[in-house]
Amino acid sequence: MKSAGRDAAHAASATTERADLDRLRKSNARAVRDSVTLVNRLAPGDLARPTPCAGWDLAALLGHLTAQHQGFAAAALGRGRDLAHWAVRPLGDDVPLAAMRYRHAAEDVLAAFATVADPDLPFALPEFTTDRTFPAIQAIGFHLIDYVVHSWDLARSLDLCYDPDPELLDAALPIARAVPDGAARLAPGSSFRPGLPVAEGTGTLDRILAMLGRSPDWRAPAC
């Protein structure tokens, strides 16, 4: 009887984990599609715009985002250890080409994530570490928080509105809280900067941004 009870508990736990994975995957897809909507608004000359990411213009940010989609797609398919999948390709100033590459990469990562059935499937993420892999449910969470915050970066750089679905923000908030706030955030190329103070009553998106080193009041510097 004890064995049967343990088996039932294990099955219930596995069902819950799969449901959590499905919810996370749907939230991630919302974040990615929000970013695609913003990229589709690019106009000639926009790739030279400054962004909230220190040292990155919009071309550099978009190159990073495209490469991350490609790397995470490879990881979901068991090929993440190959650094070629994470390589950033120069975009130049060709806006239609940059937008097309981004859309294709976004569809690739969503398709790859859709193949993941096991929340514990190991993802190799060499840009994080080569010493270990990460369970799928954690790795997809990394991807989600990246695209919530970087969608805001895109929108702010382009002077566009970014108003994520409240359910997406509810999914992103605990992930943002779990991101270590240490010296690694000061490393060159880090997506996040040291956390900023969060005032009482701050909205969920602004809380996420501040925890990950973004000032919600950031505006592009005047020419």
C-alpha positions in Angstrom: 0.0 0.0 0.0 2.8 2.4 0.8 4.4 1.7 -2.6 1.1 2.4 -4.3 0.7 5.7 -2.4 4.2 6.8 -3.4 3.5 5.9 -7.0 0.3 8.0 -6.9 2.1 10.9 -5.3 4.8 10.7 -7.9 2.3 10.7 -10.7 0.5 13.6 -9.3 3.7 15.6 -8.9 4.7 14.8 -12.5 1.3 16.0 -13.7 1.7 19.2 -11.8 5.2 19.8 -13.2 4.0 19.2 -16.8 1.1 21.7 -16.2 3.6 24.2 -14.8 5.8 23.7 -17.9 2.8 24.3 -20.2 1.9 27.5 -18.4 5.5 28.7 -18.5 5.8 27.9 -22.2 2.6 29.8 -23.0 3.9 32.8 -21.1 7.2 32.7 -22.9 5.4 32.6 -26.2 3.5 35.8 -25.3 6.8 37.5 -24.4 8.4 36.4 -27.6 5.5 37.5 -29.7 5.4 40.8 -28.0 9.0 41.3 -29.0 8.2 40.3 -32.6 5.4 42.9 -32.7 7.9 45.6 -31.6 10.6 44.5 -34.1 8.0 44.7 -36.9 7.8 48.4 -36.2 11.4 49.0 -37.1 12.0 51.8 -39.6 15.1 52.8 -41.6 17.7 54.3 -39.3 16.4 52.7 -36.1 19.2 50.2 -35.7 21.5 53.1 -34.7 19.2 54.1 -31.8 20.5 53.9 -28.2 18.9 51.4 -25.8 18.7 51.0 -22.1 21.4 48.3 -22.3 24.6 50.1 -21.6 26.9 50.1 -24.6 24.4 48.6 -27.0 22.6 50.3 -29.8 19.5 48.7 -31.2 21.5 46.7 -33.8 23.5 45.1 -31.0 20.4 44.4 -28.9 18.6 42.9 -31.8 21.6 40.8 -32.7 21.8 39.5 -29.1 18.1 38.7 -29.0 18.3 36.8 -32.4 21.3 34.8 -31.2 19.6 33.9 -27.9 16.6 32.5 -29.7 18.9 30.4 -31.8 20.9 29.2 -28.8 17.9 28.3 -26.7 16.3 26.5 -29.7 19.4 24.4 -30.1 19.5 23.7 -26.3 15.9 22.4 -26.5 16.9 20.1 -29.3 20.0 18.8 -27.5 22.5 20.8 -29.4 23.1 23.7 -27.0 26.8 22.9 -26.2 27.8 24.0 -29.7 28.7 27.7 -29.3 28.1 28.3 -33.0 24.4 28.3 -32.2 24.9 31.3 -29.9 27.0 33.4 -32.2 25.8 36.9 -32.9 25.7 37.8 -36.6 26.3 41.4 -37.5 23.2 43.1 -38.8 24.6 46.2 -40.5 21.9 48.7 -41.2 19.6 46.5 -43.2 16.3 46.8 -41.2 14.2 44.4 -43.3 16.9 41.7 -43.2 17.3 42.2 -39.4 13.6 42.0 -38.8 13.3 38.9 -41.0 16.1 37.1 -39.2 14.5 38.0 -35.9 11.1 36.7 -36.8 12.6 33.4 -38.1 14.6 32.9 -34.9 11.6 33.6 -32.8 9.5 31.0 -34.6 12.4 28.5 -34.4 12.7 28.8 -30.6 8.9 28.5 -30.0 8.8 25.4 -32.2 11.8 23.9 -30.4 10.2 24.6 -27.0 7.0 23.0 -28.1 8.9 19.7 -28.5 9.8 19.6 -24.8 7.7 17.1 -22.9 9.8 16.7 -19.8 10.2 19.6 -17.4 13.6 18.1 -16.4 15.0 17.8 -19.9 18.6 19.0 -19.6 19.4 22.2 -21.5 23.1 23.0 -22.1 23.4 26.8 -21.8 27.2 27.5 -22.3 26.7 31.3 -22.1 25.6 30.7 -18.5 28.1 27.9 -17.6 29.7 24.9 -19.1 29.9 23.1 -15.8 26.2 21.9 -15.7 23.0 21.8 -17.5 19.6 23.3 -16.5 16.2 21.6 -16.4 13.9 22.7 -19.2 11.5 24.4 -16.8 14.2 26.6 -15.4 15.9 27.3 -18.8 12.6 28.4 -20.4 12.1 30.7 -17.4 15.5 32.3 -18.2 14.3 32.8 -21.7 11.0 34.3 -20.6 12.5 36.9 -18.3 15.0 37.9 -20.9 12.3 38.7 -23.4 10.0 40.5 -21.0 12.8 42.9 -20.1 14.3 43.1 -23.6 10.9 43.8 -25.1 10.7 46.8 -22.8 14.2 47.8 -24.0 13.1 47.6 -27.6 9.9 49.6 -26.9 11.7 52.3 -25.0 14.4 52.6 -27.6 11.7 52.9 -30.3 9.6 55.2 -28.1 6.7 52.7 -28.3 4.2 51.5 -25.8 4.9 48.1 -24.0 2.0 46.8 -22.0 2.5 43.1 -21.3 -0.4 40.9 -20.3 -0.8 40.8 -16.5 -0.6 37.0 -16.5 2.8 37.3 -18.3 4.1 39.7 -15.6 2.8 37.4 -12.8 4.8 34.6 -14.4 7.9 36.8 -14.8 8.0 38.4 -11.3 9.2 35.3 -9.3 11.8 34.6 -12.0 13.1 38.1 -11.7 13.3 37.8 -8.0 15.4 34.6 -8.4 18.0 36.2 -10.6 21.2 36.5 -8.5 22.1 40.1 -7.9 25.9 40.0 -7.7 29.1 40.9 -9.4 28.2 38.9 -12.6 25.8 41.7 -13.5 28.7 44.0 -13.9 30.5 41.8 -16.4 30.7 43.0 -20.0 27.8 41.9 -22.1 25.6 41.1 -19.1 21.9 41.4 -19.9 21.1 42.8 -16.4 22.6 45.4 -14.2 22.6 45.6 -10.4 19.2 46.0 -8.9 17.7 49.4 -8.2 15.5 50.4 -5.2 11.8 49.6 -5.7 9.4 52.1 -4.2 6.3 50.9 -2.3 3.3 50.6 -4.6 5.4 50.2 -7.8 3.6 48.3 -10.6 4.7 44.8 -11.5 6.5 45.7 -14.7 8.4 48.5 -13.1 9.3 46.2 -10.2 10.7 43.6 -12.6 12.7 46.3 -14.5 14.2 47.8 -11.3 15.1 44.4 -9.9 17.1 43.7 -13.1 18.8 47.1 -13.1 16.5 49.0 -15.5 15.3 52.5 -14.6 11.6 52.6 -15.7 12.1 56.3 -16.4 14.9 55.7 -18.9 14.6 57.8 -22.1 17.0 57.9 -25.0 19.4 60.8 -24.7 18.7 63.9 -26.7 20.7 64.4 -29.8 
